Amino acid sequence: MHDAQHVICNCHHSGALKKMAYLQNDNNVWDEEKSDLYKKAFKCKFMHDFYKLSQLRCNLEKDNLLPGA
């Protein structure tokens, strides 16, 4: 199991950040405000709960279960 920070970096660079923002919207519509919030959260090294959420999103991404490009 990779450490949380490593997982987040991989997800960020693979475009999962945008997919995560899509996933938070019922209509799968891009949300700029939420996008900014996610970007800020990625920069915070002490948001351990967000790390856990990111790991879940990463696993979904690996299985191609996330919407978006």
VEXFI-319337 format. One line per field, with one value per residue: residue number from 1; residue in three letters; y, x negated, z negated of N, C-alpha, C, CB in turn. Coordinates in Angstrom, 2 decimals, always signed. Each point is the difference from the previous one (the first is absolute). Glycine has a CB too. Layout:
<pts>
num <- NUM:...
residuo <- ALA:...
n_Y <- Y:...
n_X <- X:...
n_Z <- Z:...
ca_Y <- Y:...
ca_X <- X:...
ca_Z <- Z:...
c_Y <- Y:...
c_X <- X:...
c_Z <- Z:...
cb_Y <- Y:...
cb_X <- X:...
cb_Z <- Z:...
</pts>
This chain:
<pts>
num <- 1:2:3:4:5:6:7:8:9:10:11:12:13:14:15:16:17:18:19:20:21:22:23:24:25:26:27:28:29:30:31:32:33:34:35:36:37:38:39:40:41:42:43:44:45:46:47:48:49:50:51:52:53:54:55:56:57:58:59:60:61:62:63:64:65:66:67:68:69
residuo <- MET:HIS:ASP:ALA:GLN:HIS:VAL:ILE:CYS:ASN:CYS:HIS:HIS:SER:GLY:ALA:LEU:LYS:LYS:MET:ALA:TYR:LEU:GLN:ASN:ASP:ASN:ASN:VAL:TRP:ASP:GLU:GLU:LYS:SER:ASP:LEU:TYR:LYS:LYS:ALA:PHE:LYS:CYS:LYS:PHE:MET:HIS:ASP:PHE:TYR:LYS:LEU:SER:GLN:LEU:ARG:CYS:ASN:LEU:GLU:LYS:ASP:ASN:LEU:LEU:PRO:GLY:ALA
n_Y <- -1.20:+2.09:+1.11:+0.97:+1.10:-2.31:+0.46:+3.05:-0.47:-1.96:+2.01:+2.39:-1.58:-1.23:+3.17:-0.85:+3.31:-0.46:-2.52:+1.70:+2.09:-2.32:-1.03:+2.82:-0.34:-1.86:+0.62:-1.81:+3.63:+0.13:+0.76:+2.49:-0.69:-2.86:+1.02:+1.65:-2.46:-1.81:+2.18:+0.15:-3.17:-0.19:+2.02:-1.94:-1.85:+0.04:-1.51:-2.99:+0.54:+0.59:-2.77:-1.50:+1.45:-0.84:-3.09:+0.15:+1.36:-2.28:-2.23:+1.56:+0.26:-3.12:-0.39:+2.45:+1.26:+3.06:+0.83:+0.90:-0.33
n_X <- -0.86:-1.58:-0.62:+2.97:-2.37:+0.19:+3.08:-0.34:-2.16:+1.89:+2.42:-1.65:-0.82:+3.03:+1.50:+0.57:+0.31:+2.27:+1.17:+0.47:+1.81:+1.79:+0.62:+1.47:+2.37:+2.63:-1.51:-3.00:-0.05:-3.33:+0.74:-2.17:+0.75:-1.20:-2.67:-0.75:+0.48:-2.07:-2.28:+0.15:-0.15:-2.78:-1.29:+0.85:-2.94:+2.99:+2.27:-0.77:+2.79:-1.57:-1.62:+2.74:+1.02:-2.62:+0.42:+2.86:-1.13:-2.23:+2.18:+1.65:-2.60:-0.49:+2.99:-0.38:+1.75:-0.80:+2.55:-2.20:-1.56
n_Z <- +0.00:+2.19:-2.92:+0.46:+1.67:+2.15:+0.49:+0.64:+2.25:+1.55:+0.00:+1.15:+2.57:+0.75:+0.32:-3.34:+0.05:+2.05:-1.54:-2.65:+1.55:+1.26:-2.89:-0.93:+2.46:-0.98:+2.76:-0.50:-0.59:+0.04:-3.19:+1.44:-2.99:+0.08:+1.49:-2.54:-1.93:+1.53:-0.07:-3.15:-0.33:+1.58:-2.22:-2.64:-0.43:-1.77:+2.27:-2.05:+1.46:+2.70:-0.32:+0.09:+2.62:+1.55:-0.54:+1.33:+2.60:+0.42:+0.15:+2.23:+1.81:+0.07:+1.20:+2.56:-3.00:+1.52:+1.85:+1.82:+2.39
ca_Y <- +1.20:+1.23:+0.99:+0.86:+1.11:-0.57:-0.31:+1.26:+0.53:-0.78:+0.33:+1.39:+0.06:-0.83:+0.66:-0.42:+1.16:+0.48:-1.03:+0.07:+1.12:-0.45:-1.00:+0.66:+0.61:-0.99:-0.01:-0.16:+1.25:+0.61:+1.06:+0.73:+0.32:-1.22:-0.29:+0.81:-0.56:-1.23:+0.36:+0.48:-1.15:-0.83:+0.64:-0.10:-1.31:-0.46:-0.38:-1.46:-0.53:+0.22:-1.03:-1.27:+0.14:-0.04:-1.38:-0.66:+0.49:-0.58:-1.39:+0.04:+0.40:-1.13:-0.92:+0.74:+0.20:+1.43:+0.68:+1.09:-0.33
ca_X <- +0.86:-0.78:+0.40:+1.07:-0.52:-0.43:+1.22:+0.58:-0.81:+0.29:+1.34:-0.01:-0.66:+0.72:+1.26:+1.10:+0.51:+1.17:+1.03:+0.55:+0.93:+1.18:+0.71:+0.73:+1.19:+0.99:+0.14:-1.33:-0.36:-1.20:+0.30:-1.25:-0.19:-0.43:-1.33:-0.96:-0.07:-0.78:-1.39:-0.54:-0.09:-1.13:-1.23:-0.08:-0.56:+0.50:+1.40:-0.09:+1.28:+0.04:-0.90:+0.73:+0.96:-0.75:-0.39:+1.19:+0.21:-1.06:+0.37:+1.09:-0.57:-0.74:+0.99:+0.75:+1.37:+0.28:+0.42:-0.85:-1.18
ca_Z <- +0.00:+0.05:-1.00:+0.52:+0.80:+1.28:+0.74:+0.44:+1.09:+1.20:+0.45:+0.49:+1.30:+0.97:+0.33:-0.87:-0.73:+0.74:-0.11:-1.35:-0.03:+0.74:-0.79:-1.07:+0.58:+0.42:+1.46:+0.58:+0.66:-0.57:-0.97:-0.20:-1.42:-0.66:+0.53:-0.77:-1.35:+0.08:+0.24:-1.27:-0.90:+0.43:-0.45:-1.46:-0.35:-1.30:+0.11:+0.09:+0.47:+1.45:+0.53:+0.06:+1.08:+1.24:+0.26:+0.51:+1.36:+0.82:+0.27:+0.97:+1.28:+0.55:+0.54:+1.02:-0.46:-0.13:+1.22:+0.47:+0.81
c_Y <- +1.23:+0.93:+1.00:+1.09:-0.48:-0.28:+1.27:+0.58:-0.74:+0.35:+1.39:+0.04:-0.82:+0.58:-0.38:+1.17:+0.53:-1.00:+0.04:+1.14:-0.35:-0.90:+0.63:+0.65:-1.07:-0.13:-0.21:+1.22:+0.61:+1.17:+0.71:+0.28:-1.22:-0.39:+0.74:-0.56:-1.27:+0.30:+0.46:-1.17:-0.88:+0.59:-0.10:-1.40:-0.58:-0.38:-1.50:-0.62:+0.17:-1.00:-1.32:+0.03:-0.11:-1.41:-0.78:+0.40:-0.59:-1.43:-0.07:+0.34:-1.16:-1.01:+0.66:+0.21:+1.48:+0.60:+1.04:-0.47:-0.25
c_X <- -0.88:+0.44:+0.93:-0.52:-0.40:+1.22:+0.62:-0.79:+0.30:+1.37:+0.03:-0.57:+0.73:+1.37:+1.17:+0.60:+1.26:+1.15:+0.66:+1.01:+1.28:+0.87:+0.85:+1.29:+0.97:+0.07:-1.33:-0.43:-1.19:+0.36:-1.30:-0.27:-0.50:-1.39:-1.06:-0.16:-0.85:-1.47:-0.67:-0.19:-1.19:-1.32:-0.20:-0.43:+0.60:+1.48:+0.10:+1.30:+0.12:-0.92:+0.75:+1.02:-0.71:-0.42:+1.17:+0.23:-1.05:+0.35:+1.11:-0.56:-0.71:+0.95:+0.88:+1.46:+0.35:+0.41:-1.01:-1.22:-1.21
c_Z <- +0.00:-1.12:+0.67:+0.92:+1.39:+0.88:+0.55:+1.16:+1.30:+0.57:+0.61:+1.42:+1.06:+0.34:-0.89:-0.77:+0.67:-0.12:-1.37:-0.10:+0.76:-0.88:-1.10:+0.50:+0.49:+1.51:+0.71:+0.82:-0.72:-0.89:-0.36:-1.47:-0.77:+0.48:-0.79:-1.40:-0.01:+0.20:-1.30:-0.96:+0.35:-0.53:-1.51:-0.42:-1.28:+0.03:+0.19:+0.49:+1.50:+0.68:+0.18:+1.13:+1.34:+0.37:+0.59:+1.45:+0.94:+0.37:+1.03:+1.38:+0.67:+0.65:+1.05:-0.38:-0.15:+1.33:+0.44:+0.76:-0.87
cb_Y <- -1.21:-0.24:-0.29:-0.47:+1.14:-1.02:-2.01:+0.42:+0.64:-1.85:-1.48:+0.87:+0.33:-2.00:+0.09:-2.24:+0.58:+1.24:-1.43:-0.95:+1.61:+0.15:-1.61:+0.39:+2.02:+0.49:+1.52:-2.47:+0.38:-0.72:-1.29:+1.03:+1.72:-0.76:-0.37:+2.02:+0.97:-1.19:+0.64:+2.24:+0.07:-0.70:+1.56:+1.76:+0.69:+1.45:+2.25:+0.04:+0.52:+2.45:+1.13:-0.32:+1.46:+2.31:+0.11:-0.06:+2.14:+1.48:-0.64:+0.67:+2.34:+0.32:-1.22:-0.95:-2.18:+0.13:-0.39:+1.31:+1.37
cb_X <- +1.84:-0.29:-2.18:+1.28:-0.80:-2.04:+0.39:+0.85:-1.80:-1.44:+0.96:-0.26:-2.16:-1.21:-0.82:-1.09:-2.32:-1.50:-1.26:-2.14:-1.94:-1.29:-1.83:-2.18:-1.35:+1.30:+1.94:+0.39:+2.39:-1.32:+1.98:+0.30:+1.82:+2.39:+0.99:+0.62:+2.26:+1.99:+0.57:+1.11:+2.49:+1.28:+0.20:+1.78:-2.10:-1.70:+0.59:-1.67:+1.05:+0.50:-1.98:-0.33:+1.46:-0.80:-1.66:+1.01:+1.00:-1.70:-0.69:+1.64:-0.25:-1.77:-0.01:-1.53:-0.15:-1.63:+2.36:+0.79:+0.91
cb_Z <- -1.23:+2.50:-1.28:-2.06:-2.09:-1.10:-1.45:-2.32:-1.64:-0.88:-1.77:-2.36:-1.19:-0.87:+2.28:-0.21:-0.73:+1.60:+1.63:-0.93:-0.15:+2.17:+0.51:-1.17:+0.66:-2.07:-0.25:+0.06:+0.74:+2.00:-0.92:+2.25:+0.16:-0.23:+2.28:+1.34:-0.52:+0.92:+2.36:+0.34:-0.30:+2.06:+1.93:-0.22:+1.13:-1.07:+0.98:-1.83:-2.20:-0.33:-1.11:-2.47:-1.45:-0.47:-1.87:-2.31:-0.91:-1.11:-2.33:-1.79:-0.86:-1.75:-2.17:+1.71:-1.18:-1.88:-0.64:-1.93:+1.85
</pts>
